Amino acid sequence: MTEYFKHYTFISCICAITSLPVQSVTPPTMGWSSWNTFALNINEQVIKEQADAMVKTGLSDVGYKYVNIDDGYWDGRGEDGRLRLNRRLFPKGMRHLTDYIHSLGLKAGIYSDAGDNTCGSNGGKNAWGKGVGFAGHDQEDCNLYFNEWNFDFIKVDYCGGMHLKLDVQKRYTEIANAIRATRRPDAQYNLCRWAFPGTWASGISNSWRTTGDIYCDWKSVKDIILRNRYLSAYAGGGSYNDMDMLEIGRTLSHDEEITHMVMWCQLSSPLLIGCDLTKISDFSLNLLMNKELIAVNQDVLGLSAPIVQKEGEVYVYAKDLKTINGPLRSVAVCNLSDQTQRISVSLASVGYEGSVKVRDAVARKDLPTATGSLQLEIPAHGSRMLILNGTQRKERNSYEAEEAWLKDYNAIGKPGPTYVDSPATSMGAYVGFIGNKQSNYLQWNNVYSQQGGKYKMIIHYLSAEDRSIRVAVNGIFVNEMTHLNSGSWHNQTSSCSLEIQLEKGINTIKLSNPAEWMPNIDRMELVKI
């Protein structure tokens, strides 16, 4: 089990550097998974055919390496507690199958549950999946999966975990420890809890699901994109938000498939194909094999892009490529509406001054050099992915609260910090319910200063009663801003300011109040003094 730094630790490694490439981190997983198309209808022949097709189509040559077997391969447990493989479906055994997959130059993935019964067992009603989860068998199952059967990846579901009412963090950590004990540092570990589980997940796993299961319909793809809008801060350093398997190659329209691929790449989600590779269309195959899109997903920085501009249902996401604050950035423009939309994308908002070279990564062609803005027309449900190259990077002066790292954030239902839509705010949302304990703070981990020096920091907030904020820069307490009251929790913002000192390069700015609730936070502005 590979050890990973949390996102803020990863960023701090490049502190005080003007423009520096960093050592490549483990990129998001790429491969194929059985569930979307075959569900429980899997067998040895199906898996071999998909592995063969991954090689024959050339998908393996562009980075798709994992062939993942999902739910449905068991036959319960024996009286000795050992898992039994369904030999009718897999007559030659799992080691034979993983050896076959490895012989093709690919890697093999498997599935289990953190509790007792798997999701496909229908609450244990199907005997083959009853009691086959990890509960009570962590180490013996991990030894079987990773040492005897020689798998390289595991997806761990939570239907059985819910059935047993287990503690999510404790349970997944116990499984992580069992994986480590197999001495397989290359093993990939995916948490399938169907919502952002908490910042602890990046310390024990390679990826974690952020939503319920995807299904092959635009409504599902759109909903997953919307639910991942404010999760960019939690990806990085080799651990990623998993937006679920790809539905490309099934029944989505071409524009919907482009959006699907563009957004999964721009947000650095794992890319696990879910269609039947023996029947994939040329359009879908070419999209999945687009090396320019894959390069964005597999970039050495391992970053997920935040939103930098929003016009109605059109969202603009931007992130650095190859080098922090370097010349290259990927810009995804995503139209979630049902009509064609025209948008003027500000080059300042995506981080540039002067002119930039523009590359259309989907069409794989160069566009005219741009200055000031990009005028784009985006079809309904469609997206563009542009690679920009400009030598004059603009120092950011605005940071949304939605792109900050919230130490206590999770989306499982426990009380804690959250993201709230509001038309009164700069980008349509704010962060609320922060403070009132030591760990419940907000921190920007990517505050960049070209030269360092003194800045006026302006915090835009919402509050219907007097509240206060403690400010720390690079781990050092600066001051406390008190009596903050905008007159409304939701519909009216106000601002407060103080002078801070930034170092040259990357800085962290932390807002906290360990004793009382803070105001809701809209954004932070920085003005060089």
C-alpha positions in Angstrom: 0.0 0.0 0.0 1.6 3.2 -1.1 1.9 6.0 1.5 0.5 9.4 0.4 0.7 12.9 1.6 -2.4 14.9 2.2 -3.0 17.7 -0.3 -1.8 20.5 1.9 1.4 18.6 2.7 2.0 18.1 -1.0 1.6 21.8 -1.7 3.9 22.8 1.1 6.7 20.7 -0.5 6.9 23.4 -3.2 6.6 26.4 -0.9 8.6 29.5 -1.8 9.3 28.4 -5.4 8.5 30.8 -8.3 8.0 28.2 -11.1 9.1 24.7 -10.4 8.3 21.2 -11.8 7.7 18.7 -9.1 8.3 15.0 -8.9 5.6 13.1 -10.5 2.9 11.6 -8.1 1.0 8.4 -8.7 -1.6 9.4 -11.3 -5.3 8.4 -11.3 -6.1 4.8 -12.1 -6.9 4.0 -15.8 -8.5 0.8 -17.0 -11.8 -1.1 -17.4 -14.4 -2.3 -14.9 -17.0 -5.0 -15.4 -20.0 -3.5 -13.5 -21.5 -0.9 -15.8 -22.2 -3.3 -18.7 -22.1 -6.8 -17.2 -23.2 -6.2 -13.6 -23.4 -9.7 -12.0 -23.2 -11.5 -15.4 -19.5 -12.0 -15.3 -17.3 -15.1 -15.9 -13.8 -16.0 -16.9 -14.4 -15.7 -20.6 -16.0 -12.2 -20.3 -13.0 -10.9 -18.4 -10.5 -12.4 -20.8 -12.3 -11.0 -23.8 -12.3 -7.5 -22.3 -8.6 -7.8 -21.5 -7.9 -8.9 -25.0 -9.9 -6.0 -26.4 -8.0 -3.5 -24.3 -4.8 -4.6 -26.0 -6.3 -5.1 -29.5 -7.9 -1.6 -29.5 -4.7 0.1 -28.4 -6.2 1.3 -25.1 -3.5 -0.3 -23.2 -0.9 1.6 -25.2 -2.2 5.0 -24.1 -2.4 4.1 -20.4 -5.5 2.0 -19.6 -3.9 -0.9 -17.6 -6.3 -2.2 -15.0 -8.9 -4.9 -15.7 -11.2 -4.8 -12.7 -13.6 -7.6 -11.7 -16.6 -6.1 -9.8 -19.3 -7.9 -7.7 -20.5 -11.4 -8.4 -17.6 -13.9 -8.4 -18.1 -15.6 -5.0 -19.8 -18.7 -3.7 -20.0 -17.7 -0.1 -17.5 -18.8 2.6 -16.5 -22.3 3.7 -16.9 -23.6 7.2 -13.3 -22.5 7.8 -14.2 -18.9 6.9 -12.2 -19.0 3.7 -13.8 -17.3 0.7 -15.1 -19.7 -2.0 -14.8 -18.8 -5.7 -17.7 -19.6 -8.0 -15.9 -22.3 -10.0 -18.8 -22.5 -12.5 -18.1 -18.9 -13.5 -14.3 -19.1 -13.0 -13.4 -22.7 -13.6 -9.6 -22.2 -13.8 -9.4 -20.1 -10.7 -8.5 -16.4 -10.0 -4.7 -16.9 -10.1 -5.1 -18.3 -13.6 -7.0 -15.2 -14.6 -4.7 -12.7 -13.1 -1.7 -14.5 -14.6 -3.5 -14.2 -18.0 -4.2 -10.5 -17.5 -0.6 -9.9 -16.4 0.7 -11.8 -19.4 -0.9 -9.1 -21.6 1.1 -6.4 -19.8 -2.0 -5.3 -17.8 -3.0 -5.2 -14.2 -5.9 -6.9 -12.4 -8.5 -5.5 -10.0 -11.0 -7.1 -7.6 -14.0 -6.1 -5.4 -15.1 -6.5 -1.9 -17.2 -4.8 0.9 -16.1 -3.3 4.2 -18.9 -5.1 6.0 -20.5 -8.5 5.7 -22.6 -8.7 2.5 -21.9 -7.2 -0.9 -24.2 -4.7 -2.7 -25.1 -7.3 -5.4 -26.1 -9.8 -2.8 -29.3 -7.8 -2.3 -28.8 -7.4 1.5 -27.6 -11.0 1.8 -30.6 -12.5 0.1 -28.4 -14.0 -2.6 -26.4 -16.6 -0.7 -23.3 -16.3 -2.9 -22.6 -12.8 -1.6 -23.7 -13.2 2.0 -20.8 -12.9 4.5 -18.1 -12.5 1.8 -17.2 -9.0 2.8 -14.1 -8.1 4.8 -15.8 -8.0 8.2 -14.0 -10.4 10.5 -11.6 -11.5 7.8 -9.5 -8.4 6.9 -6.0 -10.0 6.8 -6.9 -13.4 5.5 -8.9 -11.8 2.6 -6.2 -9.4 1.8 -3.6 -12.2 1.8 -5.9 -14.1 -0.6 -6.5 -11.1 -2.9 -3.0 -9.7 -3.1 -0.7 -12.6 -2.4 -2.4 -15.8 -3.5 -4.5 -14.4 -6.3 -2.0 -11.5 -7.1 -4.5 -8.7 -7.7 -3.2 -5.1 -8.0 -6.3 -3.1 -7.2 -9.3 -3.4 -4.9 -12.6 -1.5 -4.8 -14.2 -1.8 -1.3 -18.0 -1.1 -1.2 -20.1 -0.2 1.8 -23.4 -2.0 1.6 -22.4 -4.5 4.2 -20.8 -1.7 6.2 -24.1 0.1 6.4 -25.8 -3.2 7.3 -23.5 -3.6 10.3 -23.6 0.1 11.1 -19.8 0.3 11.1 -17.7 3.4 11.7 -16.6 4.5 8.1 -13.2 5.9 9.0 -12.2 3.1 11.4 -13.4 0.4 9.0 -11.6 1.6 5.9 -8.5 2.3 7.9 -8.5 -1.3 9.3 -8.6 -2.6 5.7 -5.9 -0.2 4.7 -3.7 -1.6 7.4 -4.4 -5.2 6.3 -3.4 -4.3 2.7 -0.2 -2.8 4.0 0.6 -6.0 5.8 0.5 -7.9 2.5 3.7 -6.0 1.6 2.2 -4.9 -1.8 3.2 -1.2 -1.9 1.9 -1.0 -5.5 -1.7 -2.0 -4.5 -4.4 0.5 -5.4 -7.1 1.0 -2.8 -10.5 2.5 -3.8 -13.1 3.5 -1.2 -16.7 3.2 -2.5 -18.7 5.0 0.1 -20.8 7.0 -2.5 -20.1 10.5 -0.9 -16.9 12.4 0.0 -15.9 10.5 3.2 -13.6 13.0 4.8 -10.1 14.4 4.6 -8.8 11.3 6.4 -9.3 9.3 3.2 -6.3 10.7 1.4 -4.0 9.3 4.1 -5.1 5.7 3.5 -6.3 5.3 0.0 -5.6 6.2 -3.7 -9.2 7.3 -4.4 -12.7 7.5 -2.9 -16.1 7.7 -4.5 -17.9 11.1 -4.2 -21.4 10.2 -5.4 -23.8 7.4 -5.8 -23.4 5.0 -8.7 -23.3 6.5 -12.2 -25.8 5.3 -14.8 -25.9 5.8 -18.5 -28.0 9.0 -18.8 -27.1 12.7 -19.1 -28.9 13.4 -15.8 -26.5 11.2 -14.0 -23.3 12.6 -15.6 -24.5 16.2 -14.9 -25.4 15.4 -11.3 -21.9 14.0 -10.7 -20.2 17.0 -12.2 -22.3 19.3 -10.0 -21.6 17.3 -6.9 -17.8 17.5 -7.5 -17.7 21.3 -8.1 -16.2 22.1 -4.8 -13.9 19.1 -4.2 -10.7 20.2 -6.0 -8.8 20.9 -2.7 -9.2 17.3 -1.6 -7.3 15.8 -4.5 -3.6 15.8 -4.9 -0.4 14.1 -4.0 -1.5 10.8 -5.5 -5.0 10.6 -4.0 -8.1 11.5 -6.0 -11.9 12.1 -6.0 -13.5 9.2 -7.8 -16.4 10.3 -10.0 -17.2 6.7 -10.8 -16.8 4.6 -14.0 -17.1 6.0 -17.5 -20.3 5.5 -19.5 -18.5 6.4 -22.7 -19.2 3.8 -25.4 -22.8 3.1 -24.4 -25.8 5.4 -25.2 -24.8 9.0 -24.4 -24.7 11.5 -27.3 -21.3 12.6 -28.7 -21.4 16.0 -26.9 -22.3 14.2 -23.7 -19.4 11.8 -24.1 -17.0 14.7 -24.7 -18.2 16.4 -21.5 -17.9 13.1 -19.6 -14.3 12.6 -20.7 -13.3 16.3 -20.4 -14.5 16.7 -16.9 -13.2 13.4 -15.6 -9.8 14.4 -17.0 -9.9 18.0 -15.8 -10.9 17.0 -12.2 -8.3 14.1 -12.2 -10.8 11.4 -11.6 -9.8 7.7 -12.2 -10.7 6.7 -15.7 -12.3 3.3 -15.6 -14.1 2.4 -18.8 -17.5 0.7 -18.3 -18.6 -0.3 -21.8 -18.2 -3.6 -23.7 -14.8 -3.0 -25.4 -15.6 -5.7 -28.1 -18.4 -3.5 -29.4 -17.2 0.1 -28.9 -17.8 2.7 -31.7 -14.9 4.5 -33.4 -16.0 7.8 -32.0 -16.0 6.6 -28.4 -12.8 4.7 -28.8 -11.0 7.7 -30.3 -12.3 9.9 -27.5 -11.0 7.5 -24.8 -7.7 7.3 -26.6 -7.2 11.0 -26.9 -3.7 11.4 -25.6 -4.1 15.2 -25.0 -7.0 14.6 -22.7 -5.3 11.7 -21.0 -2.2 13.9 -20.4 -4.4 16.3 -18.5 -5.7 13.5 -16.3 -2.3 11.9 -15.8 -0.3 15.2 -15.3 2.7 15.0 -13.0 1.2 17.5 -10.6 -1.9 15.4 -9.9 -4.2 18.4 -9.4 -7.9 18.8 -9.7 -9.2 22.0 -11.3 -11.3 24.5 -9.4 -13.9 26.7 -11.0 -12.5 30.1 -12.0 -15.5 31.6 -13.9 -19.2 30.9 -14.1 -21.9 32.1 -16.4 -25.3 30.6 -15.7 -24.9 26.8 -16.2 -21.5 27.2 -18.0 -18.5 26.5 -15.8 -14.9 27.3 -16.5 -12.3 25.2 -14.7 -8.5 25.8 -14.9 -5.4 24.1 -13.4 -1.6 24.2 -13.9 0.1 21.5 -16.0 3.7 20.2 -15.5 4.8 23.2 -13.4 3.3 25.2 -10.6 2.6 28.7 -11.9 4.3 27.7 -15.2 3.2 28.6 -18.7 0.9 25.7 -19.3 -2.7 25.4 -18.0 -5.7 23.3 -19.0 -9.0 25.1 -19.2 -12.3 23.1 -19.4 -15.5 25.0 -20.4 -18.5 22.9 -19.5 -22.1 23.7 -20.6 -24.5 21.8 -18.4 -27.6 23.6 -19.9 -30.0 22.3 -22.5 -29.2 25.0 -25.0 -26.1 26.1 -26.9 -24.3 28.8 -25.0 -21.8 31.6 -25.9 -19.3 32.6 -23.3 -16.4 35.1 -23.2 -13.7 33.4 -21.1 -11.5 36.0 -19.5 -7.8 35.1 -19.8 -7.2 37.0 -16.5 -9.7 34.7 -14.7 -7.8 31.6 -15.9 -4.5 33.1 -14.9 -2.8 35.0 -17.8 -1.8 38.5 -18.9 -0.8 39.3 -22.4 -1.3 36.8 -25.3 -1.6 33.0 -25.1 -1.2 30.1 -27.5 -4.4 28.0 -27.6 -4.7 24.3 -28.4 -8.1 22.5 -28.7 -7.4 19.2 -26.9 -10.6 17.5 -28.1 -10.2 18.4 -31.8 -6.4 18.1 -31.4 -5.6 21.2 -33.3 -4.1 24.7 -32.7 -6.4 27.7 -32.5 -5.4 31.4 -33.1 -3.4 33.1 -30.4 -5.7 34.9 -28.0 -5.4 38.2 -26.0 -7.9 39.4 -23.4 -10.5 36.7 -23.8 -11.6 33.6 -25.6 -15.0 33.7 -27.4 -16.5 30.3 -27.4 -19.8 28.6 -28.4 -20.5 25.5 -26.5 -23.3 23.1 -27.6 -25.9 21.9 -25.1 -24.4 19.3 -22.7 -21.0 19.9 -24.4 -17.6 20.9 -23.3 -14.3 22.3 -24.7 -10.8 21.4 -23.3 -8.2 24.1 -24.2 -4.5 23.9 -23.4 -3.2 27.4 -22.9 0.5 28.4 -23.2 1.5 31.9 -22.0 4.7 33.3 -20.6 2.9 36.1 -18.6 1.1 34.5 -15.7 -1.2 36.8 -13.7 -0.9 36.7 -9.9 -4.2 35.7 -8.5 -6.0 38.2 -6.4 -9.2 36.3 -5.6 -9.7 32.9 -3.9 -13.1 31.4 -3.5 -14.0 29.7 -0.2 -15.3 26.8 -2.2 -11.8 25.9 -3.4 -10.3 25.9 0.1 -9.5 22.8 2.2 -11.9 22.2 5.0 -10.3 20.0 7.6 -13.6 18.5 8.9 -15.5 18.4 5.7 -17.4 15.2 4.7 -20.6 14.5 2.8 -21.9 11.5 4.7 -24.4 13.4 6.8 -22.6 14.2 10.0 -22.9 17.9 11.2 -19.9 19.9 9.9 -18.7 22.5 7.4 -20.6 22.6 4.1 -21.1 24.4 0.8 -24.2 26.4 0.3 -25.5 27.9 -3.0 -26.2 31.7 -2.8 -26.8 34.2 -5.6 -25.4 36.9 -3.3 -21.9 35.5 -3.5 -19.2 36.0 -6.1 -19.4 32.6 -7.7 -22.7 31.5 -6.4 -21.8 29.6 -3.2 -20.2 30.1 0.2 -18.8 27.9 2.9 -20.8 27.7 6.2 -20.7 26.0 9.6 -17.0 26.4 10.2 -15.4 27.1 13.6 -16.5 26.1 17.1 -13.7 23.6 17.5 -9.9 23.3 16.8 -10.2 21.1 13.7 -13.1 22.8 11.9 -11.1 25.4 9.9 -10.8 26.6 6.3 -7.4 26.8 4.6 -6.2 27.9 1.2 -3.1 25.8 0.4 -2.3 27.3 -3.0 -1.9 31.1 -2.3 0.8 32.2 -4.8 2.9 35.3 -4.6 5.3 36.1 -7.4 7.7 38.2 -5.2 6.4 38.0 -1.7 5.8 41.0 0.5 3.0 42.8 2.2 -0.7 42.4 1.1 -4.0 43.7 2.1 -6.2 40.6 2.7 -9.9 41.2 2.3 -12.4 38.5 3.5 -15.9 38.6 2.1 -18.4 37.0 4.5 -22.0 36.6 5.5 -23.3 36.7 9.1 -26.5 37.9 10.9 -24.7 38.3 14.2 -21.3 39.3 15.5 -18.7 36.7 14.8 -14.9 36.6 14.6 -12.1 35.0 12.5 -8.5 34.1 13.5 -6.0 34.4 10.7 -2.8 32.4 10.3 -0.3 32.6 7.4 2.1 29.8 6.8 1.2 28.4 10.2 1.8 31.6 12.1 -1.0 33.4 13.8 -1.4 37.0 12.5 -4.5 38.6 14.0 -8.2 38.1 14.9 -10.9 40.0 13.1 -13.9 40.6 15.4 -17.5 42.0 15.3 -18.2 40.7 11.8 -21.8 41.1 10.9 -23.2 41.6 7.4 -26.8 41.6 8.4 -27.7 38.3 6.7 -26.6 34.6 6.8 -27.4 34.1 3.2 -28.3 37.1 1.1 -25.9 39.9 2.0 -22.1 40.0 2.1 -19.7 42.4 3.9 -16.0 42.5 4.1 -13.1 43.0 6.6 -9.4 43.3 6.0 -6.0 43.2 7.6 -2.3 43.4 6.5 -0.4 40.1 6.0 3.1 39.1 4.8 3.4 36.4 2.1 6.5 34.5 1.2 7.7 34.3 -2.4 5.9 31.2 -4.0 3.2 29.1 -2.4 1.6 30.1 0.9 -1.1 28.8 3.1 -3.8 31.0 4.7 -5.9 29.6 7.5 -9.2 31.0 8.9 -10.4 29.5 12.2 -12.1 30.0 15.5 -11.7 27.1 17.9 -14.1 28.5 20.5 -17.1 29.9 18.5 -18.7 29.7 15.1 -17.3 31.8 12.3 -19.2 33.8 9.7 -20.0 32.1 6.4 -17.1 32.7 4.0 -17.6 33.8 0.4 -14.0 34.6 -0.8 -10.7 36.2 -0.1 -9.1 39.0 -2.0 -5.4 39.9 -2.0 -4.1 43.4 -2.9 -0.3 44.0 -3.1 0.8 46.9 -0.9 
